[in-house]
Amino acid sequence: MGTGFLPFRSAVPLDKVASVIGTASTQLGLDNAATLRSVLVRQDDGQWVDYVTQLVVGRSREGDEEDRTLRELRLISRAYTLDDLSSASKLTRALMPWYPSVAPEPEWQASANVSRWHSMNVWTGEEPCWRVEVSRRSPARFSGSLPSGPFFAPEPLFYAETIGGAVAKWLRTPWYGDDRISSGETTIIVPDRRAYFSEFAAEGDRLEVKVKGQHTGLLYGAYHATDYDGLPMDGVEQVEGGHALVTFPRAVREVSLDLLTDDGEQLDNYYESPHRTSWPSSIYNRRRIAPDPFHTRLLAALEQGEGEQVEFKPLVRLEPQDGKLGELLRATVAFANTSGGTIYLGVTDDGEIVGVLRELRRFVPEKHRADLASARGWYAKRLSHVLNQAITPPITVVPEWVEHAGDWVLAVTVERGSSPSYYLHSTGEAFVRRGGSNRRATPPDLERLGQARRRPLG
């Protein structure tokens, strides 16, 4: 890291921490302010002991000069300028503004543990930050048990069921709870507003990356991704005007993005896989993280492969000259004549998701090309019409768009029909499904279909 900044994860002298805080307004783009909030607990002997303290650098809030007592809890807040914290001695005094009402007099460790957090973290909610854990030589010790809730005050209104809830509410940090507090814990949050990821927008094979911050030098977005076969995709794009555009050659399963300065300093990082993401929301795996029944069915079909009730196809142009249209019609007839099934458009025969957006933009009417939702709606309606006109008796299908890895797959569900048989209007051919193939129906097949339709389902 450059001079004046803190490392990603290390023990750092307290003097160094204070020096970074003192220059944070010019070096890190922070306001010349800081807010301290503490929760104290009354012991059985009547003495107040500090339970949790958090100092947030670069932020001031309304009501930052308070000292409230809620039964056995004491809630304290103080406001500082950055100069008030610019040396180790100033900083440690500011961390315990209630002293000398709290005994014994604290002695602090000469170094603090520092860890770097990416954007959208639990401490700042937006920009990256350093979390600094400051320790006393003799931590606070309780002579009795912690008080139980609820904790309530009418003006200004405050209510928490447990001490953990009171800490989370007073520090305004959802991280804290009854099982995440060490008595005497003291932390300093130092945001870094130089530059950071602010938004991602994925559409098809493109990922738009938006960047906020006050950094005036060159910035780069570096990425390492893997597709659904585990093959890597790497590259670097320059950030210009707060934007960078990444184009992936294949569907993304896992991705790591770094925001870098021209000398290689990492200012921010984003990571996601099908199982976790560093932000509260995901770019490519939303359905995995928050399961959707249609996406779950798609994943199950990919795992199973083509079979009695699953067919994979690329996007079909719905024009007579497209040979894939004939395959689509035969599969639809076969499903209707047999046990029903789903045709997934945007998936290769080998079960690789290629999506539909690139092809869809090429042949939808021009008035629909600028609006993806309009293009998808036009295609689904057109598909239903083509199938209805090409198959006798007319058949009803249920098209459902499924988002996956920034692209879309169209799942076309075909129910088992109730008519004796279904066939292509143009040729009079009927088909049945056998395994993963569509076979032209023979007279015995048609007789069995008629007999089956006369029997109740189930």
HELIX and SHEET records of a PDB file:
HELIX    1   1 LEU A   14  GLY A   22  1                                   9    
HELIX    2   2 ALA A   24  GLN A   27  1                                   4    
HELIX    3   3 LEU A   82  LEU A   85  5                                   4    
HELIX    4   4 ALA A   88  ALA A   94  1                                   7    
HELIX    5   5 ILE A  163  LEU A  171  1                                   9    
HELIX    6   6 ARG A  286  ILE A  289  1                                   4    
HELIX    7   7 PRO A  293  GLN A  304  1                                  12    
HELIX    8   8 GLY A  323  ASN A  337  1                                  15    
HELIX    9   9 LEU A  357  PHE A  363  1                                   7    
HELIX   10  10 GLU A  366  ARG A  369  1                                   4    
HELIX   11  11 LEU A  372  ALA A  390  1                                  19    
HELIX   12  12 PRO A  443  ARG A  454  1                                  12    
SHEET    1   A 8 ARG A   9  PRO A  13  0                                        
SHEET    2   A 8 SER A 111  TRP A 117 -1                                        
SHEET    3   A 8 CYS A 129  VAL A 134 -1                                        
SHEET    4   A 8 GLU A 185  PRO A 191 -1                                        
SHEET    5   A 8 TRP A  48  VAL A  57  1                                        
SHEET    6   A 8 ALA A  34  ARG A  42 -1                                        
SHEET    7   A 8 LEU A  73  TYR A  80 -1                                        
SHEET    8   A 8 GLU A  66  LEU A  70 -1                                        
SHEET    1   B 2 PHE A 151  ALA A 153  0                                        
SHEET    2   B 2 PHE A 158  ALA A 160 -1                                        
SHEET    1   C 3 ALA A 195  GLU A 203  0                                        
SHEET    2   C 3 ARG A 206  GLY A 213 -1                                        
SHEET    3   C 3 HIS A 243  THR A 247 -1                                        
SHEET    1   D 4 PRO A 232  VAL A 239  0                                        
SHEET    2   D 4 LEU A 219  THR A 226 -1                                        
SHEET    3   D 4 GLU A 254  THR A 261 -1                                        
SHEET    4   D 4 GLN A 266  GLU A 272 -1                                        
SHEET    1   E 4 VAL A 310  LYS A 313  0                                        
SHEET    2   E 4 GLY A 341  LEU A 345  1                                        
SHEET    3   E 4 ASP A 407  VAL A 414 -1                                        
SHEET    4   E 4 VAL A 397  HIS A 404 -1                                        
SHEET    1   F 2 ILE A 391  THR A 392  0                                        
SHEET    2   F 2 TYR A 423  LEU A 424 -1                                        
SHEET    1   G 2 PHE A 431  ARG A 434  0                                        
SHEET    2   G 2 SER A 437  ARG A 440 -1                                        
END                                                                             
